[in-house]
């Protein structure tokens, strides 16, 4: 059965601080406004989904107590709509969409709202205080390693130096700044609360300022020495090489044929992959290879690619190792410029990809998400 993305929308990303543009809105309100936008764009079918599948990483505090259920009630979706909160770290939003695709393909559902939300101003990173984050009784391979430490370790292992990291960070900022007011590339970004545009872009970034900035995370190596098995490496990533923490949400309407509105894209393939936690942040590459093989396509077939900038190392490694036209990758900038609302990122990039494909009249598009401890997901779509 063919499965389609009828539409996908996203919030702008707001700084995760008390005066951030989205900080005054609850996570369920962020979702409600995206659900309302889909209903306005797609009609009543978007207001009566069989299920709401919502990615969210820090499911405590403002996001605790089954955030998808709370969002369903707050959005006024039917009582018969099932609700599922999904945590697959940074891939959560795309995992939710992938699960929706599978349910529709199996005939279990006709149409689903799927995506993600993360209010990092209301539920800070590691705010759920899981024992996993600090348990030194676990074997080293099973211990939590902060993603930024994994990024530094991967950069050292791959022989990718500071100059390469600076180059991709600068490119992300430049592309984001150049396209911030491009109506075609932002047509599915929904003004949310008081925020109409991206809040985290740093237009003042220059090659000189990047080169002058010191590494920022080296002291964490001592704190996590047990998980690293006392292996040390050169700190490389600075603040500008890490995606800003932020608030945001994204939502897609996923369904089979004949819902009424015209679909924007057909889902060609979806894949997830785990990865070696000792080589964290590489599972997205494994998921990408799997989804390309499943679709029988290559990177050269992709007209647009949204490759999550999970620290500068991942996008630098992608450009170095893979045969993809750089002018087709992250054309409106990426996470290094715009920020990473963890559970929402996969859904936000889905919406961004659809806009990018429409803007260039492209055919195939690819989304790749990668996360801590060996988490990866990827999806290929065909523009309709």
Secondary structure as UniProt FT lines:
FT   STRAND          4..11
FT   STRAND          14..15
FT   TURN            18..19
FT   TURN            21..24
FT   HELIX           27..42
FT   HELIX           44..47
FT   STRAND          51..55
FT   HELIX           61..63
FT   TURN            64..66
FT   HELIX           67..75
FT   TURN            79..80
FT   STRAND          82..86
FT   HELIX           89..91
FT   HELIX           92..106
FT   STRAND          111..119
FT   TURN            120..122
FT   TURN            125..128
FT   HELIX           131..133
FT   TURN            136..137
FT   HELIX           140..142
FT   HELIX           147..158
FT   HELIX           162..179
FT   TURN            180..181
FT   TURN            183..188
FT   STRAND          189..190
FT   TURN            193..194
FT   TURN            203..204
FT   HELIX           207..212
FT   TURN            218..219
FT   HELIX           220..223
FT   TURN            224..230
FT   HELIX           239..241
FT   STRAND          246..255
FT   TURN            257..258
FT   STRAND          265..274
FT   HELIX           277..279
FT   TURN            280..281
FT   HELIX           283..295
FT   HELIX           299..301
FT   STRAND          304..307
FT   HELIX           312..321
FT   HELIX           326..328
FT   TURN            331..332
FT   HELIX           335..338
FT   HELIX           342..344
FT   HELIX           345..360
FT   STRAND          364..371
FT   TURN            372..374
FT   STRAND          375..383
//
